[in-house]
Amino acid sequence: MPARIKTEYWVQAHLRRCAVATIPAFVVRRGDRERGMVLVKINTLGEGCKVLTQVRDLDGRLGWLSALDGTLAPETEADAYIARQVDRDPDLWVVEIEDRDGRNWFEGEEI
């Protein structure tokens, strides 16, 4: 399997991508700097939040699994889900993106 970029650098690159597009994005929780998985909370600033969990297929290709039945959830529900995931995986990174259009600015397709 080819070497991958460290999670910390990968997250920083995507935060920069958001900044260039004037989309607010923040690291809410730092996980393992080298190999931590990423969870993205997309806050639509009114209609609710979408939560996506980073996944990889058997060939190492990146994708995003939609949590909470793939629907927009109240922020409190999204935050409770994220807290449970962090309890299970202390190496997890959590990034929040504020985008009224609900776009995921990280590479990879939503599954």
Secondary structure, 3 states (H helix, E strand, C coil): CCCCCCHHHHHHHHHHHHHHCCCCEEEEECCCCCCCCEEEEEECCCCCEEEEEEEECCCCCEEEEECHHHCCECHHHHHHHHHHHHHHCCCCEEEEEECCCCCCCCCCEEC
